[in-house]
Amino acid sequence: MGNFSDIIHSDQLTLVDFYATWCGPCRMMHPVLEQLKGQLGDSIRIIKLDVDKNESLAMNYRVQSVPTLMLFRGGNMLWRQSGALDLNSLKSIIKQHQ
């Protein structure tokens, strides 16, 4: 993914979801992320990265379990957590960084 660096270095708040298609908790996160995008709209960019298709990127960010969520702005990682989250918890974390 050649433009990943450009995306996370933008001024827009970007949530990155490192996931795998075979991961149950990752599948649980999909509707949560869709609801989040629906509620927050253009105030956040959400990208999903399949760790099996983006192995080098996952290794660079030391992703050892999925899902791993990371929040970036201006190239800085503002927050990181592994494991599934509910919508309200995720919204609360994002609001702290808006």
C-alpha positions in Angstrom: 0.0 0.0 0.0 2.1 2.8 -1.3 0.0 5.7 -0.1 -0.4 4.5 3.5 2.3 6.9 4.7 0.5 9.8 2.9 -2.8 8.8 4.5 -1.5 8.7 8.1 0.6 11.9 7.6 -2.4 13.9 6.6 -4.1 16.3 9.0 -7.2 14.3 9.0 -7.8 11.9 12.0 -7.3 8.4 10.6 -8.3 5.2 12.3 -6.5 2.1 10.9 -7.9 -1.3 11.5 -5.4 -4.1 11.1 -7.6 -7.2 10.6 -7.7 -10.7 9.2 -10.5 -12.3 7.3 -10.3 -15.5 9.5 -10.6 -13.5 12.7 -13.9 -13.6 14.6 -13.4 -10.4 16.6 -12.3 -8.6 13.4 -15.7 -9.5 11.9 -17.4 -8.1 14.9 -15.6 -4.8 14.4 -16.8 -4.3 10.9 -20.4 -3.1 11.7 -18.9 -1.0 14.6 -16.6 0.8 12.2 -19.5 1.3 9.7 -21.7 2.8 12.5 -18.7 5.0 13.6 -18.2 6.3 10.1 -21.9 6.9 9.7 -22.0 9.0 12.9 -18.7 10.9 12.5 -18.8 11.3 8.8 -15.9 13.2 7.2 -14.3 14.1 10.6 -12.5 10.8 10.5 -11.0 8.5 7.8 -11.2 4.8 8.5 -9.0 2.3 6.6 -8.9 -1.4 7.0 -5.7 -3.3 6.3 -5.7 -7.1 6.0 -2.6 -8.3 7.8 -2.3 -11.3 5.4 -2.1 -9.0 2.4 0.0 -6.3 4.1 2.5 -8.4 6.0 5.4 -5.9 5.8 3.2 -3.0 7.0 1.8 -5.2 9.9 5.4 -6.1 10.8 6.6 -2.5 10.7 3.9 -1.5 13.2 4.5 -4.6 15.3 0.9 -5.9 14.9 1.0 -9.2 16.8 -2.8 -9.8 17.3 -5.9 -8.8 15.4 -7.8 -6.7 15.4 -5.3 -3.9 16.2 -6.7 -0.4 16.0 -4.4 2.7 15.6 -5.3 6.3 15.5 -3.1 8.7 13.5 -2.9 12.4 12.7 0.0 14.1 11.0 2.1 10.9 11.1 1.8 10.6 14.8 0.2 7.6 16.4 -2.2 9.0 19.0 -3.6 5.7 20.3 -3.3 2.0 19.8 -5.2 -1.0 21.1 -5.6 -4.7 20.2 -8.9 -6.4 20.6 -12.5 -5.6 19.6 -14.2 -2.5 21.1 -17.9 -1.5 21.2 -19.1 1.7 19.4 -19.3 3.9 22.5 -15.8 3.0 23.8 -14.3 3.7 20.4 -16.2 7.0 20.0 -15.0 8.1 23.4 -11.4 7.4 22.5 -11.7 9.3 19.2 -13.4 12.3 20.8 -10.4 12.6 23.1 -8.2 13.2 20.0 -10.5 15.4 17.8 
